[in-house]
Amino acid sequence: MANSSNHGLRRSINKVDRLKRNNRLSLMLNNREARALGIYCSRYRVRNKSEFLRETIMKAILKRFDDDHPSLWEEPEPTLFCRDKS
């Protein structure tokens, strides 16, 4: 019995280690951008700017990945590099 509880504890510690944020990202804003961000955060009661920026960036990335995902049912749009066979 004791081993099964230790096994669950190890698994949760391992998961916590995988989710730990170790990569730093630095972001520079000009005065107008910083002011707009400050106004937005105060107006919409954003308490954690780091969390807000992280979630906003990841939502944009995941949306772009989703939009660019190939589909089996859509015809590819012609580009400058493909020849029209008609």
Secondary structure, DSSP 8 states (H G I E B T S, - for coil): -HHHHHHHHHHHHHHHHHH-----------HHHHHHHHHHHHHTT---HHHHHHHHHHHHHHHHHHHH---SSS-----TTS----
